[in-house]
Amino acid sequence: MHLLREYYKRQLSFDSDILDAITGIINASRHGNEVNNLTHFYGVMIVYHAGIPDTIRISYLIGLLWDVTEHGFHAPSSKTFPSWSWASVKAARPATAPGTLHPSIFAEPPVTRPWEGIQVQISYRPHGPQPMSALCGNDYKDYWPWVDVTTWVQRCIVAQTSPTTGTFTSHDTPFGITGPVVVAAQVIHLVCLKVTSETGFPGEIRVRGLIMFETESGSYCRIKLFSLDVSPKHFGLSPQAAADEYEALQWQPREDETHRRKRIARGIAWRDPSVLGKLDGWEQKTIRLV
């Protein structure tokens, strides 16, 4: 999964967003020795397993968290359409320096629910919504898609530091962005794709997702990835309550649904994105990726 051979056109089609060489990527992946059942839809990798359809949704969300690195550093992002596709970044880079694709690790501990409650709906514009299982094989050639993701979103105000740079803050964590159009808009959105408690600090959660810019009402363009660690104080927890919660996570391999609902009611259910509903500024909504 980490080494996809380079099969793509140097110029993408803005109107139809058809990546003519995707078949080569699919075939190289399927016939390789690294990963079985790996396919691709508009620049986002998908892992699927017969009889377990939810792996398609989860791997698609993971695939949105792609990154391209070179010599240990993050490669500059490209605004080439589609903004949420790793293929757009790779197509904009010279063939002599393609970089390496590093998708997030698919395997997660069974006790976590980092993607629970985040939904993905693919719509083929002439014919409406389609099941995600239809994305496998060569169906991408027939799609002119809308990709709608229902998740937790935070609206942030950008402070301009120069004509092309700006900063914003989320839960005491500063972020920087670049791009004259984005900076001029003065507003960006944090879009959650995953929540875990993997920070190693009592009661703290880690939110991963996309920093996105609203191009028109309800439609969003990717700027870059973000990783945000949120401390217990933002949930109104005392240090002792946070420590107790952290210890419970370490020693309870799996909780029943009744216990889980009680923890959510107390506002300390760290295992899935619904915990963001307890934080100021986050709301659950559906956004359209463009």
Secondary structure, DSSP 8 states (H G I E B T S, - for coil): ---------SS--TTT---TTHHHHHHHHHTSSS-SSEEEETTEEEE-BTTBTHHHHHHHHHHTT--EEETTEE------SSTT-HHHHHHTS-TT---EE--------TT--TTTT-EEEEEETTTEEE-GGGGSTTGGGG--EEEEEEEEEEEEE-EEEETTEEEEEETTEEEEEE-HHHHHH-EEEEEEEEEE-TTSSTT-EEEEEEEEEEEETTEEEEEEEEEEEE-GGGGT--HHHHHHHHHHHHH-S---HHHHHHHHHHT--TTSGGGGGGSTTEEEEEEEE-
